[in-house]
Amino acid sequence: MSQVDDGCVECTFNARRSSNRQISDDQNNLMDAKKDTSEEYGFLNYRNVKRLRIGRYEFDTWFGNSAVFSEPMFNKSTSKYEVHLAYQDPKEQKKIGDKIKSYKDYVVEDEKPWIEVLYFCCYCFKFTDNKEEWECHQQSCKYQFLALGKVMYDFDNTVIRRISGFHHKLFCQCMCLLAKFFLDNKSIFYYVDNFDFYVIYKVVDDQLLPMGFYSRELLSWENNNLSCICVFPCYQKHHLGALLIDFSYALSKHENQVSGPEHPLSELGQIAYLKYWCRRIYEYLCNIGTSHTSLEIMSQSTGIRIHELLDALSFMGILYKIGKNKATHTFYSDHKIGLDNEDSVESEFHVYLDRIHLQSWIEQNMPDCLTNFKGLNSFGFKFHSTNPNR
């Protein structure tokens, strides 16, 4: 082999070794970036906090949440009123950083909880791992006497208030961090400026307690009316989630919009929305007074987007194509109705709905729709569209 060849071999080897080092460095940087991103978004594949305490309720978490241990939010001592006060003092910053590291290094390999119980204020959602501090704060929390935001709905000891993430950042951040323990796909905790939060309160022992919320992005490119919804486990089984969903559609209807939730939905979210969509479809078909309608008309009347209507109709199993219909059933068209010739409507049928099967499905799966349901419109509620007090 010539010297030139030897040189070429050596150069190639060095270049390859340098390239391998570069790839290795890039991979390490990528892993660090993913780790930082994971911490920022709170994703964990195990439950790092075993139980939560809210007011008089204590219960298990559903998912892990590393976001409460990130440096911008960890010093959520309930005696503090600002998030970043501790970081103005370098000594305090180092002290908190060491405490965070000690939590993160605590038997992570065995995927055991970092702490046993995390305490949340039931009024403002500030949190701490110190029970005495939590008890002291909760007795004097100003939000037990002062509710934030503007009242949007008030009926039968239930209130929905609109709270601006821009004007009440700390409250909304803490509420989102609490929700992360029950929503595996939730990723927004800190950047709440572009969201409004609709928080549902109920009167308990003459005090308003926040029990859940949904968030709505102010500038949604897909025109969604809901980004995230959560009712805290200790307050579930009271149909609060259904009321929040119903309210979100009523608000969209007030704004003359056909809208819906942000996708993809969580498993529990999918179940809740399918129940709501099926119920609204049933009410609509029972009240239209005709045997013909269209998806466009149904969408405008219910406020539900067409693809979500189809999801619900398919879920109930009442969709039929041409040739599958029976003469004894009443059917509905997916096309707009011609006013001059009823025969032409029959020839335009593409999709049919089996009304008898619909009635049977509702009786078996949602019997409360037949007797107990009351929508927001039955309460005579009016939205306030001017001079909002946020």
C-alpha positions in Angstrom: 0.0 0.0 0.0 1.4 3.4 -0.9 1.9 6.3 1.5 -0.9 8.1 -0.1 -3.1 5.1 0.5 -1.9 4.9 4.1 -2.7 8.5 4.5 -6.1 8.1 3.1 -6.8 5.2 5.4 -5.6 7.1 8.4 -7.6 10.2 7.4 -10.7 8.1 6.9 -10.2 6.4 10.2 -9.8 9.7 12.0 -12.7 11.2 10.3 -14.9 8.2 11.2 -13.7 8.4 14.8 -14.4 12.1 14.9 -17.8 11.4 13.4 -18.6 8.8 15.9 -17.6 11.2 18.7 -19.9 13.8 17.2 -22.8 11.3 17.0 -22.2 10.2 20.5 -22.2 13.8 21.7 -25.3 14.5 19.7 -27.0 11.5 21.3 -26.0 12.5 24.8 -27.3 16.0 24.1 -30.5 14.6 22.7 -31.0 12.4 25.8 -30.4 15.4 28.0 -32.9 17.4 26.0 -35.4 14.7 26.3 -34.8 14.5 30.0 -35.3 18.2 30.4 -38.4 18.1 28.2 -39.8 15.2 30.2 -39.3 17.1 33.4 -40.8 20.2 32.0 -43.9 18.3 30.8 -44.1 16.1 34.0 -44.0 12.8 32.2 -43.1 9.7 34.3 -43.9 6.1 33.8 -44.5 5.5 37.5 -46.3 7.2 40.4 -43.7 9.3 42.2 -46.2 10.7 44.7 -48.3 8.0 46.4 -51.2 9.9 47.8 -52.7 13.4 47.7 -54.6 15.3 50.4 -57.2 17.9 49.5 -59.2 19.3 52.3 -60.6 16.4 54.3 -60.0 13.9 51.4 -57.0 11.7 50.9 -56.6 9.4 47.9 -54.2 7.7 45.6 -52.7 9.4 42.5 -53.2 7.9 39.1 -50.1 8.9 37.3 -46.6 10.2 38.0 -45.8 13.9 37.9 -42.3 15.3 38.0 -43.4 18.8 37.2 -44.2 19.6 40.8 -40.5 18.9 41.6 -39.2 21.2 38.8 -37.3 24.2 40.1 -39.7 26.9 39.0 -42.6 25.3 41.0 -41.1 23.2 43.8 -40.9 25.9 46.4 -44.7 25.9 46.6 -44.6 26.5 50.3 -48.2 27.4 51.2 -46.9 30.4 53.2 -45.5 31.9 50.0 -47.5 34.1 47.7 -45.2 34.2 44.7 -43.5 31.3 42.9 -40.1 32.8 42.3 -39.4 34.5 45.6 -37.0 31.9 46.8 -34.9 32.2 43.7 -34.0 35.8 44.4 -31.7 34.5 47.2 -28.8 32.4 45.8 -28.4 30.5 49.1 -32.1 29.7 49.2 -31.9 28.7 45.5 -29.1 26.2 46.3 -30.9 24.8 49.3 -34.1 24.1 47.2 -32.0 22.7 44.4 -30.4 20.2 46.8 -33.8 19.3 48.1 -35.2 18.7 44.6 -32.1 16.5 43.8 -32.6 14.5 46.9 -36.2 13.7 46.0 -35.3 12.8 42.4 -32.4 10.5 43.5 -34.6 8.7 46.1 -34.9 5.1 45.0 -35.8 6.0 41.5 -34.4 2.8 40.2 -37.0 0.8 42.1 -39.7 3.3 41.0 -40.9 3.9 44.5 -42.7 7.1 45.5 -40.5 10.1 46.1 -42.9 11.2 48.9 -45.9 9.5 50.5 -48.3 12.4 50.7 -48.5 15.8 49.0 -50.9 18.3 50.5 -53.0 20.7 48.4 -55.0 23.6 49.6 -58.7 22.9 48.7 -59.2 26.6 48.0 -56.2 27.8 46.0 -54.3 24.5 45.2 -51.0 25.6 46.6 -49.1 22.6 47.7 -46.5 21.4 50.2 -45.1 18.2 51.7 -45.4 19.7 55.2 -48.7 18.8 56.9 -48.5 21.4 59.7 -47.7 24.2 57.1 -50.6 23.0 55.0 -53.1 23.0 57.9 -52.0 26.5 58.9 -52.3 27.9 55.4 -55.7 26.3 54.8 -57.2 27.9 57.9 -56.1 31.4 56.7 -56.3 31.0 52.9 -57.9 34.1 51.5 -59.6 32.2 48.7 -62.0 30.5 51.1 -63.8 33.9 51.2 -62.8 35.3 47.8 -63.5 33.4 44.6 -61.6 34.4 41.5 -62.9 35.3 38.1 -66.4 36.0 36.7 -69.5 34.0 37.4 -70.7 32.4 34.1 -73.2 29.9 35.5 -75.0 29.7 38.9 -77.7 27.2 39.7 -78.6 24.9 42.6 -75.4 25.6 44.7 -73.2 25.0 41.6 -71.2 27.8 40.1 -68.9 28.0 37.1 -66.5 30.8 37.1 -64.2 32.0 34.2 -60.7 32.6 35.4 -58.0 34.1 33.2 -54.7 32.3 33.1 -53.0 35.6 32.3 -54.4 37.5 35.3 -54.4 34.6 37.9 -51.3 32.7 36.8 -50.3 31.1 40.1 -53.8 29.7 40.8 -54.1 28.2 37.3 -50.6 26.8 37.4 -51.2 25.0 40.7 -54.5 23.7 39.5 -52.9 22.3 36.3 -50.2 20.6 38.4 -52.8 18.9 40.5 -54.7 17.8 37.4 -51.5 16.2 36.0 -51.7 13.4 38.7 -55.0 12.3 37.0 -54.3 13.1 33.3 -51.4 11.3 31.8 -51.3 13.3 28.6 -51.5 16.8 30.2 -48.4 18.8 29.3 -49.2 22.5 30.0 -48.6 23.7 33.5 -46.7 27.0 33.4 -47.6 28.7 30.2 -51.3 29.4 31.1 -51.4 33.0 29.8 -53.3 32.0 26.6 -56.0 30.0 28.3 -59.2 30.7 30.2 -60.1 28.3 32.9 -63.8 27.5 33.7 -63.7 26.2 37.2 -66.8 24.5 38.7 -67.6 25.2 42.4 -70.1 23.7 44.7 -71.3 25.0 48.1 -70.1 22.7 50.9 -70.7 23.7 54.5 -71.5 27.3 53.3 -68.2 27.5 51.4 -67.5 27.4 47.7 -65.0 24.7 46.9 -63.4 24.3 43.4 -64.0 20.7 42.3 -62.8 20.6 38.7 -62.3 22.7 35.6 -61.8 22.8 31.9 -59.4 25.0 30.0 -60.0 26.8 26.7 -57.3 28.2 24.4 -58.0 31.8 23.5 -56.7 31.5 20.0 -57.4 28.0 18.8 -56.6 27.3 15.1 -59.0 24.3 15.1 -61.7 26.3 16.8 -61.8 24.0 19.8 -64.0 24.9 22.8 -62.1 22.8 25.3 -58.5 21.9 25.7 -58.4 19.9 29.0 -61.0 18.8 31.5 -60.6 17.3 34.9 -62.8 16.7 37.9 -60.8 15.8 40.9 -61.4 12.2 42.2 -62.7 13.2 45.6 -65.5 15.2 43.9 -66.5 12.7 41.1 -69.8 10.8 40.8 -71.7 14.1 40.9 -72.0 14.6 37.1 -69.8 17.6 37.2 -67.8 16.6 34.2 -71.1 16.2 32.1 -72.1 19.7 33.3 -68.8 21.2 32.2 -69.0 19.6 28.8 -72.6 20.8 28.4 -71.6 24.3 29.5 -68.7 24.3 26.9 -71.2 23.6 24.1 -73.7 26.1 25.4 -71.0 28.7 25.5 -70.1 27.9 21.9 -73.7 28.1 20.8 -74.0 31.5 22.5 -71.0 32.5 20.3 -72.7 31.0 17.2 -70.0 28.5 16.7 -70.0 24.7 16.0 -67.1 23.5 18.0 -65.8 20.6 20.1 -62.9 19.4 22.3 -59.2 19.2 21.3 -58.1 15.8 20.1 -56.8 13.3 20.9 -59.0 12.6 23.9 -58.0 10.6 26.9 -59.8 7.3 27.5 -62.0 8.8 30.2 -62.5 11.9 28.0 -63.6 9.8 25.1 -66.2 8.0 27.3 -67.5 11.2 28.7 -67.9 12.9 25.3 -69.4 9.8 23.6 -72.1 9.8 26.3 -72.7 13.5 25.8 -72.9 13.2 22.0 -75.2 10.2 22.1 -77.5 12.0 24.5 -77.7 15.2 22.3 -78.3 13.1 19.2 -81.2 11.3 20.9 -82.7 14.6 22.1 -82.4 16.1 18.7 -84.0 13.2 16.8 -86.8 13.0 19.3 -87.7 16.7 18.8 -87.2 17.5 15.1 -90.8 16.6 14.1 -89.8 15.1 10.8 -88.4 11.8 9.4 -85.7 13.6 7.4 -82.7 15.6 8.4 -79.0 15.9 7.4 -75.6 15.8 9.1 -75.2 19.5 8.4 -78.5 20.4 10.0 -77.9 18.1 12.9 -74.5 19.7 13.4 -75.9 23.2 13.4 -78.7 22.3 15.8 -76.6 20.4 18.3 -73.4 22.4 18.0 -71.4 19.1 17.5 -69.0 18.8 14.6 -69.9 16.4 11.9 -67.0 13.9 12.4 -67.9 13.7 16.1 -71.5 13.1 15.2 -70.4 10.2 13.0 -68.2 8.9 15.9 -71.2 8.8 18.2 -73.6 7.3 15.6 -71.0 4.6 14.8 -70.5 3.9 18.6 -74.3 3.4 19.0 -74.3 1.0 16.0 -77.3 2.7 14.3 -75.7 3.6 11.0 -76.9 1.8 7.9 -75.9 2.2 4.2 -78.2 1.9 1.2 -79.9 -1.5 1.0 -79.7 -2.3 4.7 -82.8 -0.3 5.7 -86.2 -1.9 6.6 -89.5 -0.4 5.6 -90.8 -0.5 9.2 -88.2 1.9 10.4 -87.8 5.7 10.2 -84.6 6.8 8.5 -82.6 10.0 8.2 -80.6 11.3 5.3 -77.0 12.7 5.4 -77.9 15.2 2.7 -79.7 18.5 2.7 -83.4 18.1 1.9 -84.9 19.3 -1.3 -88.1 21.2 -0.7 -89.9 20.5 -4.0 -89.7 16.8 -4.6 -89.8 14.3 -1.7 -89.0 11.4 -4.1 -85.7 12.9 -4.9 -84.8 12.8 -1.2 -85.3 9.1 -1.2 -82.9 8.7 -4.1 -80.2 10.7 -2.4 -80.0 8.6 0.8 -76.5 7.4 1.5 -76.6 6.8 5.3 -79.6 5.8 7.4 -80.2 5.8 11.1 -82.3 3.1 12.7 -84.6 4.9 15.1 -85.9 1.8 16.7 -82.4 0.6 17.4 -81.5 4.1 18.7 -84.4 4.0 21.2 -83.4 0.5 22.3 -79.7 1.5 22.8 -80.7 4.5 24.9 -83.0 2.5 27.1 -80.2 -0.1 27.7 -77.2 2.2 28.1 -78.4 5.7 29.1 -81.9 5.3 30.7 -81.4 8.6 32.5 -81.8 10.4 29.2 -85.5 9.4 29.1 -86.4 11.0 32.4 -83.8 12.9 34.4 -81.7 15.0 32.0 -82.0 18.7 32.2 -79.8 20.8 29.8 -78.5 24.2 30.5 -81.2 25.8 28.4 -83.9 24.5 30.8 -82.4 26.6 33.6 -82.9 29.8 31.6 -79.3 30.8 32.0 -78.0 33.9 30.2 -74.4 34.6 29.2 -72.9 38.0 29.9 -71.1 39.0 26.8 -70.1 42.6 27.7 -67.8 44.2 30.2 -66.2 41.0 31.4 -64.7 41.2 34.9 -61.8 38.7 34.6 
